[in-house]
């Protein structure tokens, strides 16, 4: 009886809420479609060229991000190391700087928190490498660790790529190549960053297959 009473009283609320969901769903998806059309194809192509050239010269790619962007950084590293590579060919040398939790927390605990990414690259990063930072706000008021890492990369002479949202922040202004999602929304920015990641992987996979000896 208790379950029946609960179900009956919940139905009117459920259907009322569901009816208000449809316009919000449509609005979100409409904005998503708009943002897809506003992505900078030239910046995406430039990012692909930087990554492909890094593979050609046997450089290393470092990826990084915070929160949801950390998972996107991991996704980049996974796809670069496996998905894009033709069977039997050399993979990308790639490291995601949030993957080693012991090392990450050791640096965060024993040194300035803002240097947690830069410290992992010291003595390893070279001018042949690429540093890819992913940030919703682009380091404006947040993610000083990403900004310091990018500035360290520039000191070393490594190339830098950013995926950002909102106004792009410091990373958009200071990276060699920056792909901006022009929206003040964390969910939309993070969703578009994954679209960009998969688009880059699609392009790289086709290019590496074309370059692979038959």
KERO-824680 format. One line per field, with one value per residue: x, z, y of N, C-alpha, C in turn; residue number from 1. Coordinates in pm, 1 decimal. Each point is the difference from the previous one (the first is absolute). Layout:
<sites>
n_x: (X,...);
n_z: (Z,...);
n_y: (Y,...);
ca_x: (X,...);
ca_z: (Z,...);
ca_y: (Y,...);
c_x: (X,...);
c_z: (Z,...);
c_y: (Y,...);
n: (NUM,...);
</sites>
This chain:
<sites>
n_x: (83.1,110.7,39.6,-124.6,-10.0,126.6,-27.9,-117.6,57.0,92.6,-97.0,-88.5,85.2,9.5,-127.6,-24.5,92.7,-46.3,-116.5,61.9,31.2,-103.6,-52.6,34.8,-47.1,-107.0,-8.3,30.0,-79.6,-87.7,34.5,-9.7,-107.9,-39.7,41.2,-53.7,-94.1,28.6,29.2,120.6,-39.4,42.6,-51.1,-108.0,6.4,22.4,-93.2,-71.1,38.6,-21.2,-110.7,-35.1,43.1,-62.8,-97.1,5.3,19.6,-93.2,-71.9,-13.3,-120.7,-12.2,-95.3,-86.5,-64.4,-100.0,-45.8,-111.5,75.2,21.0,-129.5,-21.6,85.0,-60.1,-114.7,54.0,54.0,-116.2,-70.6,87.3,-6.9,-130.2,-107.4,83.0,65.8,50.1,-55.9,71.1,-59.1,91.7,-32.5,-86.2,104.6,-88.2,-5.5,-94.5,14.2,-120.9,65.3,117.4,-97.9,84.3,45.1,-122.5,-42.3,107.8,-9.3,-128.8,51.6,103.8,-73.1,18.7,-125.6,25.6,103.8,-116.0,-40.3,43.4,-14.8,-109.2,12.2,42.2,97.8,-127.0,-68.0,-15.7,77.4,21.4,-38.9,-117.6,-48.8,-96.5,-56.3,-85.6,-75.3,-103.5,66.6,84.4,-14.2,-117.5,76.4,26.1,37.6,50.6,-28.1,-107.5,-26.4,38.6,-73.1,-96.3,14.4,6.1,-103.4,-50.8,40.3,-45.6,-105.9,-72.6,-69.0,-97.3,-92.8,-107.1,-83.5,-75.1,-64.5,-122.3,82.6,30.6,-5.4,87.8,-53.4,-115.2,43.9,43.5,-94.2,85.1,-83.7,-110.5,-77.0,-72.7,-69.2,-61.9,4.7,-83.7,38.7,13.4,-128.8,-35.3,81.6,-27.9,-127.1,19.6,65.3,-97.5,-87.4,67.5,7.0,-124.3,-25.9,81.2,-55.2,-116.9,39.9,49.2,-104.3,-74.2,61.7,-0.3,-125.5,-16.8,65.2,-82.5,113.9,-38.9);
n_z: (0.0,79.1,-74.5,5.3,128.9,16.2,-74.2,59.7,114.2,-40.8,-56.0,69.6,101.7,-23.2,-31.9,109.1,69.4,-47.0,14.5,111.9,-4.1,-79.6,42.9,120.1,-29.4,-59.9,105.0,81.2,-65.7,-0.4,126.0,23.1,-75.7,69.3,112.8,-45.3,-38.9,125.7,2.9,38.2,-122.6,-15.8,118.8,-33.7,-122.3,61.3,89.1,-101.8,-67.7,109.9,20.9,-126.9,0.8,116.9,-54.3,-106.1,85.5,37.5,1.7,118.0,22.1,69.8,61.6,25.2,113.8,44.3,95.5,-60.4,-2.5,124.2,1.9,-51.7,90.2,87.4,-47.3,-2.7,119.7,38.4,-62.3,48.9,112.2,-31.2,16.5,-1.6,66.1,-123.7,-27.5,108.9,-1.8,3.6,127.4,35.2,32.2,87.2,81.7,75.7,37.5,-19.7,-83.1,35.2,70.9,19.5,-126.0,-50.1,90.9,-36.2,-128.2,-0.3,66.6,-79.9,-95.9,-64.7,43.0,-24.2,56.0,33.8,-105.2,22.1,128.7,-51.3,-61.5,115.3,-82.8,-40.2,17.7,-131.5,-81.5,1.3,121.6,37.0,50.9,36.3,18.9,84.4,-23.5,80.8,102.4,-43.0,129.1,-31.4,107.9,-89.5,42.9,105.5,35.3,-76.8,51.7,119.3,-25.3,-52.4,102.5,75.4,-65.5,8.9,127.1,2.3,-59.8,88.2,-94.8,-2.6,45.8,-18.9,80.7,-33.6,98.5,19.6,59.7,37.9,74.7,96.2,7.2,-23.8,87.9,78.8,-32.9,-56.6,46.4,-14.9,44.9,-31.4,106.2,-87.1,124.6,80.1,-27.0,122.0,9.9,-60.5,77.0,108.9,-36.8,-32.1,115.6,40.1,-55.3,47.3,118.1,-16.1,-29.7,95.2,78.8,-47.8,7.1,122.5,30.3,-69.9,58.2,117.8,-28.5,-44.9,113.2,48.5,4.0,-123.0);
n_y: (-119.9,-4.7,-102.2,-52.5,34.9,-44.5,-106.2,-12.2,32.5,-86.7,-73.7,74.4,-14.1,-130.9,-9.7,73.6,-65.0,-115.1,59.2,38.3,-129.8,-22.6,115.8,-44.4,-120.7,52.1,82.5,-101.0,-83.5,98.7,25.1,-130.2,-3.2,107.4,-55.0,-110.9,84.2,32.7,-129.0,35.5,-25.6,124.7,31.0,-68.1,50.2,116.2,-30.5,-41.7,107.1,71.3,-69.7,11.3,125.2,6.1,-70.6,77.0,99.8,-88.3,111.1,54.8,-49.1,112.3,-68.0,98.8,-9.0,73.2,-80.8,38.5,109.0,-48.1,-32.7,120.4,47.4,-81.2,46.5,120.3,-22.3,-51.9,92.8,89.7,-70.1,-7.1,75.8,102.7,-95.6,-1.0,-113.8,-26.5,120.7,94.0,-16.8,91.7,75.8,-41.7,105.2,-51.2,125.1,-49.9,-80.4,52.5,-53.7,-100.3,10.3,6.4,-86.6,-70.4,38.4,-30.6,-102.5,-21.9,52.4,113.2,3.5,126.7,-63.9,-57.1,70.2,122.7,-31.4,-54.0,117.3,51.4,32.1,0.8,112.3,-15.8,66.5,-129.6,34.6,-48.0,111.2,-83.6,117.8,-56.1,105.9,-11.0,52.0,-87.8,-32.8,55.4,19.6,-92.0,-118.7,62.5,-127.4,16.4,118.3,-42.3,-107.2,75.5,82.3,-107.0,-51.7,120.3,-3.5,-123.5,57.3,-71.5,-61.9,89.7,-82.2,74.8,-62.6,105.0,64.5,50.2,88.8,-123.7,111.3,-25.2,-120.2,60.0,89.1,-96.1,-88.3,-82.9,-91.9,69.5,-98.6,104.8,-43.1,78.7,-46.2,66.7,-123.2,-49.3,-40.3,112.2,70.8,-72.5,13.8,127.2,4.1,-80.5,81.6,104.8,-63.3,-41.1,125.3,43.7,-91.6,38.9,125.4,-17.2,-72.3,85.8,102.5,-61.0,-33.0,122.4,31.8,-93.5,-68.5,-27.5);
ca_x: (-83.1,85.5,58.7,-104.8,-30.7,113.7,-2.1,-115.0,19.7,115.0,-28.7,-28.7,122.2,87.6,-44.0,11.9,142.0,41.3,-49.0,88.1,133.6,16.6,56.9,137.7,79.7,11.2,85.0,139.1,45.0,11.5,124.9,107.5,12.4,56.2,141.5,71.0,20.5,86.1,136.8,100.1,57.9,142.1,71.7,-3.5,96.9,133.0,27.0,29.9,133.7,97.5,6.0,55.8,142.6,63.6,15.6,101.7,135.4,13.0,-13.6,-98.7,-113.7,-48.9,-136.2,-35.7,-124.1,-55.0,-140.9,-44.7,103.3,102.7,-43.7,21.0,145.2,25.6,-56.7,98.6,118.3,-39.3,-22.2,127.1,88.1,-52.9,-105.2,35.2,120.8,-18.9,47.3,142.8,80.6,45.7,-101.5,42.8,55.8,-92.3,-22.7,-99.5,63.1,-85.0,-15.9,75.4,-55.4,103.9,92.0,-76.2,-25.2,128.9,36.5,-99.4,18.8,135.1,41.0,-115.6,-106.2,-10.5,107.8,-13.9,22.3,133.6,100.2,5.4,67.7,135.3,104.6,-48.4,-56.1,97.0,-56.1,-63.1,-125.2,-123.6,-77.5,-140.7,-74.3,-144.8,-55.0,-125.4,17.3,125.3,95.6,-40.0,-53.5,5.7,101.3,132.1,94.9,9.7,68.5,143.3,54.0,12.2,109.1,123.2,18.8,46.5,139.6,78.5,-10.3,-99.4,-122.2,-111.2,-136.8,-102.5,-143.7,-54.7,-135.1,-23.5,74.6,127.6,94.2,144.3,44.9,-37.6,89.0,142.6,38.1,27.8,-124.8,-108.6,-132.1,-94.8,-144.5,-47.0,-122.7,20.2,-68.3,91.4,-40.8,16.6,142.4,57.9,-54.4,65.4,139.6,2.7,-22.3,125.6,94.4,-29.0,26.6,144.8,39.3,-45.7,93.1,130.9,-9.5,1.9,129.9,101.1,-26.8,46.5,145.8,51.8,38.0,-99.8);
ca_z: (0.0,5.5,-131.5,-88.0,33.6,-44.2,-145.7,-45.7,28.3,-75.7,-143.0,-48.8,4.7,-104.6,-132.7,-5.5,-18.0,-131.6,-102.4,-3.1,-42.8,-145.2,-49.9,46.4,-81.8,-133.5,7.6,15.1,-125.2,-98.2,27.6,-40.6,-145.8,-32.7,34.8,-98.9,-119.0,30.5,30.6,-92.2,-76.8,-23.3,123.2,11.0,-97.4,50.1,110.1,-60.6,-60.2,108.7,55.2,-100.4,-12.3,121.1,-21.2,-104.1,53.8,119.0,123.1,95.8,26.1,137.6,9.4,137.6,24.7,134.2,2.4,-121.7,-102.7,22.5,-69.5,-142.9,-21.5,-2.3,-125.2,-102.3,11.8,-39.1,-144.5,-69.1,19.5,-57.0,-102.1,-129.4,-56.4,-87.2,57.3,-9.8,-13.8,122.2,62.1,56.8,134.7,64.1,143.2,65.3,127.2,114.8,7.7,111.1,116.6,102.9,-36.5,0.0,137.7,63.5,-36.5,55.3,145.1,39.8,-67.5,-27.0,-73.6,-135.7,-83.0,-1.5,-135.5,-45.2,68.6,-60.2,-129.7,12.7,-32.4,-102.9,-113.2,-95.4,-107.4,-97.0,57.5,-4.4,124.4,-32.3,121.8,-20.2,110.3,-31.1,13.2,-60.0,99.0,52.7,133.9,30.2,-70.8,-9.2,-28.6,-145.2,-50.6,29.3,-85.4,-135.8,-1.0,6.8,-132.8,-90.3,35.3,-54.7,-145.6,-47.0,-53.1,94.6,-52.4,103.9,-25.8,103.1,-17.5,50.4,-83.9,-36.4,107.3,-22.9,-91.4,-137.1,-43.0,6.8,-66.7,-143.6,-68.6,97.2,-56.9,93.1,-8.1,37.7,78.9,144.7,54.6,24.5,-68.7,-144.6,-31.1,15.1,-106.0,-125.3,5.5,-39.1,-144.3,-61.8,18.8,-93.4,-135.2,-19.2,-13.1,-132.5,-98.8,18.5,-41.0,-147.1,-49.9,29.8,-88.5,-134.1,1.4,37.5,-115.0,-24.9);
ca_y: (119.9,117.5,25.8,50.8,138.9,80.8,7.5,78.5,141.9,50.1,9.9,136.1,79.6,-52.4,44.6,144.8,29.5,-46.2,92.3,117.4,-42.1,1.1,126.0,14.8,-91.2,59.2,118.9,-44.7,-59.8,108.3,70.4,-90.7,8.8,131.3,0.3,-81.0,82.9,113.8,-43.0,53.0,-110.9,28.4,-35.0,-146.1,-50.7,32.8,-92.6,-131.7,5.3,0.4,-135.8,-89.4,30.0,-50.5,-143.7,-20.6,25.3,-85.0,76.6,-49.6,87.1,1.3,51.4,34.1,71.7,-15.9,-37.8,-67.4,16.8,-102.3,-121.7,24.3,-13.8,-143.7,-51.0,36.0,-85.1,-135.0,-8.9,22.9,-115.1,-123.5,4.2,60.5,-60.5,-116.3,-126.6,-27.1,120.6,64.0,85.2,127.1,2.4,94.3,-15.6,85.6,34.9,-32.3,-145.1,-56.2,68.1,8.8,107.1,125.8,44.7,27.5,136.7,92.1,5.0,39.5,123.7,85.6,-69.9,53.8,-54.8,-145.9,-52.0,40.2,-80.0,-133.4,7.5,54.6,-95.3,-92.8,73.7,55.3,82.0,-89.7,-49.2,80.2,0.6,24.6,33.6,7.0,78.2,69.2,145.2,41.6,49.8,130.2,-17.7,-142.2,-79.9,61.3,-107.6,-12.1,119.3,-13.0,-106.0,53.8,97.4,-78.0,-59.4,105.0,24.5,-110.8,3.7,-96.8,58.4,-8.8,-2.1,12.8,-9.2,88.0,51.8,135.3,95.4,-60.0,23.7,8.6,-104.8,38.5,107.7,-31.4,-124.8,9.7,-32.6,-11.0,-24.8,59.9,-24.0,133.2,-6.4,8.2,-117.2,-111.3,-123.0,11.1,4.7,-133.1,-85.6,36.6,-44.6,-141.0,-3.5,41.8,-110.2,-108.3,50.1,-5.8,-140.1,-43.3,55.5,-62.2,-140.8,-3.8,45.0,-101.2,-114.0,37.2,4.3,-131.3,-85.2,-103.9);
c_x: (87.5,57.9,-104.6,-31.0,110.5,-3.6,-111.1,20.8,114.1,-32.1,-31.5,125.0,93.0,-39.2,8.9,144.2,46.5,-42.7,85.4,140.8,21.8,53.5,145.2,94.6,24.0,94.5,147.3,53.3,11.8,129.8,119.5,22.2,60.9,149.9,82.8,32.0,95.8,142.9,95.4,70.2,148.7,82.1,4.1,102.3,142.9,39.6,35.0,140.1,108.1,16.7,65.6,150.3,76.9,23.2,112.2,140.4,25.7,4.8,-104.9,-111.3,-41.3,-140.3,-34.7,-131.2,-43.7,-147.4,-39.7,102.5,114.6,-39.0,13.2,148.9,39.8,-48.8,94.2,116.9,-29.6,-11.6,128.3,90.7,-49.1,-90.8,49.8,109.0,-33.6,62.2,149.7,88.5,30.2,-108.1,56.2,65.0,-80.5,-15.9,-108.6,48.6,-91.4,-9.2,71.1,-40.7,105.0,95.9,-68.6,-16.4,129.0,45.2,-97.1,19.6,131.2,50.6,-124.3,-101.4,-6.5,107.5,-13.1,22.3,140.2,107.1,13.0,75.0,143.6,104.7,-38.5,-44.3,110.9,-72.5,-66.0,-141.9,-115.9,-70.2,-142.2,-77.1,-147.7,-61.7,-126.7,21.2,133.3,100.3,-32.5,-67.6,-0.3,123.6,131.9,106.2,18.4,77.4,150.4,64.7,22.1,114.7,135.4,30.9,54.2,145.7,91.9,2.2,-93.7,-121.7,-116.1,-134.3,-95.8,-137.7,-66.9,-144.6,-7.9,77.5,138.4,109.8,145.0,45.6,-29.6,96.0,143.8,41.4,25.0,-125.5,-108.0,-132.4,-103.7,-142.5,-67.0,-133.7,35.9,-77.9,99.5,-45.4,20.5,147.1,62.6,-50.3,67.8,146.6,12.5,-25.8,129.6,104.7,-24.0,20.2,150.0,47.8,-39.7,98.3,136.3,0.4,6.2,137.3,108.4,-18.2,52.1,152.4,62.5,39.7,-99.4,61.7);
c_z: (0.0,-135.9,-93.9,27.6,-48.2,-151.3,-48.9,24.9,-81.9,-147.0,-46.1,-1.9,-113.6,-136.8,-14.7,-24.6,-139.8,-108.1,-8.0,-45.5,-149.2,-54.1,42.4,-76.4,-138.4,0.9,10.3,-131.7,-110.4,20.2,-41.2,-150.6,-42.7,25.9,-97.3,-123.9,22.1,37.2,-110.8,-71.4,-23.7,123.1,19.3,-95.0,46.9,113.5,-54.4,-57.2,108.6,57.3,-97.6,-16.1,122.3,-11.2,-99.3,57.0,130.4,129.6,90.0,18.6,145.9,0.8,145.9,6.1,143.1,-7.9,-123.5,-111.6,18.2,-70.6,-150.4,-34.3,-4.2,-130.8,-116.1,2.0,-44.9,-151.6,-80.0,8.8,-71.7,-121.1,-136.8,-75.4,-91.3,62.1,-23.6,-8.6,136.4,58.5,35.2,135.3,75.5,147.3,45.9,142.2,120.6,22.4,120.0,127.7,109.4,-28.8,5.9,142.6,75.8,-30.6,59.7,150.3,39.2,-65.0,-21.4,-86.2,-145.2,-93.7,-21.5,-139.3,-50.0,64.1,-57.6,-133.0,9.4,-23.6,-107.4,-126.7,-86.5,-105.2,-108.4,41.6,-18.0,134.5,-34.2,130.5,-32.4,121.1,-43.6,-1.4,-54.8,96.9,54.7,135.5,46.4,-67.5,-22.4,-28.8,-149.1,-59.7,23.6,-87.0,-141.9,-7.3,10.9,-136.5,-98.7,29.0,-63.7,-152.4,-57.3,-55.0,96.0,-72.2,117.9,-58.1,114.0,-30.6,56.3,-86.2,-37.9,102.0,-44.4,-104.7,-145.3,-54.6,-15.2,-72.0,-149.1,-82.6,105.7,-72.7,103.6,-28.5,50.4,75.2,147.7,68.4,17.0,-71.2,-151.4,-39.4,7.6,-107.4,-133.5,-1.5,-37.7,-149.9,-73.4,11.5,-102.2,-145.5,-29.7,-17.8,-136.8,-107.9,8.6,-47.2,-151.8,-55.0,24.5,-86.7,-140.8,-7.6,26.3,-122.8,-16.8,6.0);
c_y: (126.4,34.5,58.8,145.5,92.1,19.8,90.9,148.3,58.3,23.1,142.3,87.6,-41.0,53.1,150.4,41.5,-38.0,98.1,125.8,-35.9,21.4,132.4,19.8,-91.7,58.9,119.7,-38.4,-54.7,104.4,77.4,-85.0,7.7,133.2,2.5,-82.7,82.3,114.7,-39.8,45.1,-115.8,20.3,-37.9,-150.6,-62.3,26.5,-94.5,-138.6,-1.9,-4.6,-139.6,-97.0,22.0,-48.3,-150.8,-27.4,17.1,-75.9,80.5,-63.9,103.0,-16.6,61.0,24.2,76.2,-24.3,-37.8,-78.5,9.7,-97.8,-129.2,15.9,-10.8,-146.9,-62.4,30.1,-97.3,-142.4,-12.8,22.3,-121.9,-124.7,20.1,45.9,-75.3,-118.0,-124.5,-18.8,121.9,62.8,89.9,136.8,-27.7,106.4,-32.1,96.8,24.9,-13.1,-150.0,-62.6,74.3,16.2,115.0,135.6,52.0,25.7,142.6,102.0,20.2,66.1,128.0,86.0,-74.4,46.3,-54.3,-149.9,-60.1,34.1,-87.1,-141.0,-0.6,47.3,-109.2,-100.0,73.1,58.0,83.5,-84.2,-40.0,97.7,-12.9,43.9,18.8,18.6,68.9,72.0,151.0,49.5,60.0,137.1,-19.4,-144.0,-59.3,72.8,-105.0,-20.0,117.3,-11.7,-107.3,49.5,100.0,-69.3,-61.8,103.4,35.4,-105.0,3.7,-103.8,72.6,-26.0,9.6,13.4,-27.1,74.4,36.8,140.9,100.0,-51.2,19.1,7.7,-100.9,35.1,105.8,-46.1,-128.0,22.8,-24.2,-17.8,-15.4,42.7,-46.0,127.8,-1.9,5.7,-111.4,-112.3,-127.6,6.1,1.8,-138.5,-96.4,29.0,-42.5,-146.9,-16.4,35.8,-110.7,-110.0,43.9,-3.8,-143.8,-56.4,46.7,-67.3,-144.8,-11.1,38.7,-105.1,-125.0,28.8,0.5,-137.0,-80.2,-114.1,-137.4);
n: (1,2,3,4,5,6,7,8,9,10,11,12,13,14,15,16,17,18,19,20,21,22,23,24,25,26,27,28,29,30,31,32,33,34,35,36,37,38,39,40,41,42,43,44,45,46,47,48,49,50,51,52,53,54,55,56,57,58,59,60,61,62,63,64,65,66,67,68,69,70,71,72,73,74,75,76,77,78,79,80,81,82,83,84,85,86,87,88,89,90,91,92,93,94,95,96,97,98,99,100,101,102,103,104,105,106,107,108,109,110,111,112,113,114,115,116,117,118,119,120,121,122,123,124,125,126,127,128,129,130,131,132,133,134,135,136,137,138,139,140,141,142,143,144,145,146,147,148,149,150,151,152,153,154,155,156,157,158,159,160,161,162,163,164,165,166,167,168,169,170,171,172,173,174,175,176,177,178,179,180,181,182,183,184,185,186,187,188,189,190,191,192,193,194,195,196,197,198,199,200,201,202,203,204,205,206,207,208,209,210,211,212,213,214);
</sites>
